[in-house]
Structure formats: structure tokens, C-alpha cells
């Protein structure tokens, strides 16, 4: 099941293969988590409006995260390590950014 399918199943009150994971870390925790996971990623850390870090896809993959979220009604476009993403809900497809 893809991340998108998993989240849609949960929203529609059906049983996904597992509970969808949303990941929105604060910047300090995010930096410590990357170190703990042994991920050396050269990135410009993007920080959202509530001081949360916008995680790199490799971190999301390591955690099995299905999405990150942003402000409701937002059409905020961000760039993270050269990957353009539309942020309200970011769907992850089979681990690919």
C-alpha cells in the first residue's frame, strides 16, 4: 500500500495496512535525529511557520513516514535539497520524493 492509499484509507474510516505516520519535527530535534540515524545529508534546513523543520525524504524513508503537513488551506511551495513540494499534505509514493 502506498503512503497516499494508507492516508486516504484512514481518512475514509477504512482499515489501512498500518497507521499512517505524520512527521513534523522541531528543528533542534530534527538535527539530533539525523545524527542518531547516521544520516549525513547536505541540505539547507527549511523551517515552517511554527518552527518545524521540513524533513528530507531520506529521513522520512528511515522513519517510514507517510506525510508531513502544513497550515490548512495553504498552498505553500517549499524547496528542500532541490526537491520542490506542494505543502498542505505531502503524499509519499513508495519511498520516492
C-alpha positions in Angstrom: 0.0 0.0 0.0 1.4 3.4 -0.9 1.5 6.3 1.6 -1.3 8.1 -0.2 -3.5 5.0 -0.2 -2.8 4.4 3.5 -3.7 8.0 4.5 -6.9 8.0 2.3 -8.0 4.7 3.8 -7.6 6.2 7.3 -9.4 9.4 6.4 -12.3 7.4 4.9 -12.6 5.3 8.1 -11.3 2.1 6.4 -8.6 -0.2 7.7 -5.1 0.6 6.2 -2.3 -1.9 6.4 -0.9 0.2 9.3 -1.5 3.5 11.0 -0.3 6.4 8.8 2.7 8.4 10.2 2.8 12.2 10.1 6.2 13.7 10.9 6.8 17.4 11.8 9.8 17.8 14.0 11.1 21.0 15.5 14.5 21.9 14.0 16.7 21.1 17.1 15.1 17.6 17.4 15.4 17.0 13.6 19.2 17.8 13.6 19.7 15.4 16.6 17.5 12.7 14.9 19.6 12.9 11.7 22.8 12.4 13.8 21.2 9.5 15.7 20.1 7.8 12.4 23.6 8.3 11.0 22.3 10.3 8.1 24.8 12.8 6.7 22.6 14.9 4.4 23.9 18.1 2.9 20.7 20.3 3.0 19.6 23.8 3.6 17.2 23.3 6.6 13.8 24.7 5.7 11.7 25.8 8.7 8.0 26.2 8.6 5.8 28.8 10.2 5.6 27.0 13.5 9.4 26.5 13.7 9.1 22.9 12.5 11.8 21.5 10.2 10.8 20.3 6.7 12.3 16.8 6.7 14.5 15.5 3.9 13.0 12.5 2.1 15.8 10.2 3.3 14.8 11.0 6.9 11.1 10.3 6.1 12.2 7.0 4.5 14.2 6.0 7.5 11.2 6.6 9.8 8.6 5.1 7.4 6.7 8.4 7.5 3.7 8.8 5.1 3.3 12.5 5.1 4.2 15.9 6.5 1.6 18.5 7.0 1.4 22.3 6.8 -1.1 25.0 7.6 -4.7 24.2 6.5 -5.6 25.9 3.3 -2.0 26.7 2.5 -0.5 26.3 -1.0 3.0 26.9 0.4 5.6 25.7 -2.0 9.0 24.8 -0.5 12.3 23.6 -1.8 14.2 21.0 0.2 17.5 19.9 -1.2 16.3 20.7 -4.7 13.0 18.9 -4.4 10.0 21.1 -5.0 7.0 20.0 -3.0 3.5 21.4 -2.6 2.7 21.6 1.1 -0.7 21.1 2.6 -0.3 17.4 2.8 2.7 15.8 1.1 2.0 12.3 -0.1 4.8 9.9 -0.3 4.7 7.4 -3.1 6.7 4.2 -2.5 9.5 6.0 -0.8 10.1 8.3 -3.8 10.1 12.1 -3.2 
